[in-house]
């Protein structure tokens, strides 16, 4: 297949058919992303619900340490291959793509080597000898993932999300099956390791086989290397700071709280991340590519920015408020008694996830506009605050106080990024402040219900009040977002 034909197919244009407009591709991208994300959330819920019945909280706590180390290695070596291919004018040039793939493969090999070298010191830091063997095994994910086809990123560039969504969903199902079967046969942390590796191997193989376009080959074009490094320098800095900003809590809690509580915290945080991750994913796979194409055409971003954000943020706010109001009930329904503390953890963490949802939509605009350094600056502010707030709030108010403090250190990062987006001429204060007030109102009601102890029938009465609050706040906003999107389309 020629390069031109590949681009046409990836952009949703087959031979003999008229090309799809950017708007149509963006809408299809949103629909596919929502469908894929819905499937992903269901898979994750099934996985968490089943595995909490098979594995002890300490197992999840051990996996937290492994995941933090692997994410740290990955993000500390990220040179921004994916955003470079999506945003760069040479994103369809096969030489550029093959050079990016070669850099990615070298990076994957280096990451696995680093996993081997770090296994011993990390096992000492976490006081867990098993990490000496677990880290190199999990590090194989990085080695394999280094050979992921760049056709994955080309799909992102052209908003061709359908087949990519099916690929990701299918491999996630495979990983789920491996985890559950292994945990039934041997309920240890190795079930989680095996499931992750199965998903990675399948995704890499299928990325080469089922997506349209030429097969990647090793290539080293100096001009492409320079362009990738130049584009990725601020992405690299931003990614490092993103890792520290998102994982500093776990790095600190490893030393402060028992492994059991760390595992329960990870379960609660994972549940709270589900709605915000949907917003983040749409921002990365739809908003960022769409805004990049509009920028290339020197088109007005304002209308697209407003039209996409309204339903996206209202939907995310509705889901996060539901978790804030009903976290304990969710934990009681889904998990065995030993994991019920995840309920109140969900309630607190969900508030911080709201600010991350706001940041993701603004971050897509900044990346598309070639301004990743502002993401780095925002993360730097967040890290500085966390370094002060996290230990102070933990020493004064315990684990719950530390979680509350973490939710509100998102604010400086949000304001820095939002102010820079406003300088681009894009309006958004009204919707951001209005929806934030709605989220905080639901959080206030949730806190009030937590401390209120009416006689008899308290559980059912609290549930009714929580449901009524959520409905009164968010149903009108959902209608408004739907109407706004239709009027602007």
Secondary structure, 3 states (H helix, E strand, C coil): CCHHHHHHHHCCCCCCCCCCCHHHHHHHHHHHHHHHHHHHHHHHHHHHHHHHHHCCHHHHHHHHHHHHHHHHHHHHCCCCHHHHHHHCCCCCCHHHHHHHHHHHHHHHHHHHHHHHHHHHHHHHHCCCCCHHHHHHHHHHHHHHHCCCCCHHHHHHHCCCCHHHHHHHHHHHHHHHHHHHHHHHHCCCCHHHHHHHHHHHHHHHHHHHHCCCCCCCCCCCCHHHHHHHHHHHHHHHHHHHHHHHHHHHHHHHHHHHCCHHHHHHHHHHHHHHHHHHHHHHHHHHHHHHHHHHHHHHCCCCCHHHHHHHHHHHHHHHHHHHHHHHHHHHHHHHHHCCHHHCCHHHHHHHHHHHHHHHHHHHHHHHHHHHCCCCHHHHHHHHHHHHHHHHHHHHHHHHHHHHHHHHHHHHCHHHHHHHHHHHHHHCCCCCHHHHHHHHHHHHHHHHHHHHHHHCCCCCCHHHHHHHHHHHHHHHHHHHHHHHHHHHHHHHC
